[in-house]
């Protein structure tokens, strides 16, 4: 999500709208939705949950309705 946030800030309203439509129509999928990837060698439950929460919070605040968290 951190790279998506950078993209989001740099692009126009029209580009953002197109991306929202792609996501809401199921043509673009964001797997896991974590803010960043967790450390594979030394992951901790708290950090995994925090990264997931922050990524999902960003998605809900920017994309909003139509996001299915599975």
C-alpha positions in Angstrom: 0.0 0.0 0.0 2.9 2.4 0.6 3.6 2.5 -3.1 0.0 2.7 -4.0 -0.2 5.8 -1.7 2.6 7.4 -3.6 0.8 6.7 -6.9 -2.4 7.9 -5.5 -0.9 11.3 -4.4 0.7 11.9 -7.8 -2.2 11.1 -10.1 -5.3 13.1 -11.2 -8.8 12.7 -9.9 -9.7 11.0 -13.2 -7.0 8.4 -12.8 -8.1 7.7 -9.2 -11.7 7.4 -10.4 -10.6 4.8 -13.0 -8.7 2.8 -10.5 -11.7 2.8 -8.1 -13.9 1.5 -10.9 -11.4 -1.2 -11.7 -11.3 -2.4 -8.1 -15.0 -2.1 -7.5 -15.7 -4.1 -10.7 -13.3 -6.8 -9.7 -10.9 -6.2 -12.6 -8.1 -5.1 -10.3 -7.3 -7.0 -7.1 -5.2 -6.0 -4.2 -4.1 -9.2 -2.4 -3.7 -9.0 1.4 -3.8 -5.2 1.4 -1.1 -4.9 4.0 0.8 -1.6 4.2 4.1 -3.3 3.5 5.2 -6.9 3.3 6.1 -8.4 6.7 9.6 -9.7 7.4 9.7 -13.3 6.3 12.5 -14.3 8.5 11.5 -12.6 11.7 7.8 -11.8 11.6 5.8 -11.1 14.8 2.0 -11.3 15.1 1.7 -7.7 16.3 3.6 -6.3 13.3 1.6 -8.5 10.9 -1.7 -7.3 12.3 -0.5 -3.7 12.4 0.6 -3.8 8.7 -2.7 -5.3 7.7 -4.8 -2.8 9.7 -2.9 0.2 8.2 -3.2 -1.1 4.7 -6.9 -1.8 5.0 -7.5 1.6 6.7 -5.8 3.3 3.7 -8.0 1.4 1.3 -11.1 2.2 3.1 -10.2 5.9 3.3 -9.3 6.2 -0.3 -11.3 3.6 -2.3 -14.1 3.3 0.2 -17.2 1.3 -0.6 -16.9 -1.8 -2.8 -13.8 -3.2 -1.1 -14.2 -6.8 -0.1 -11.8 -7.9 2.6 -11.5 -11.7 2.5 
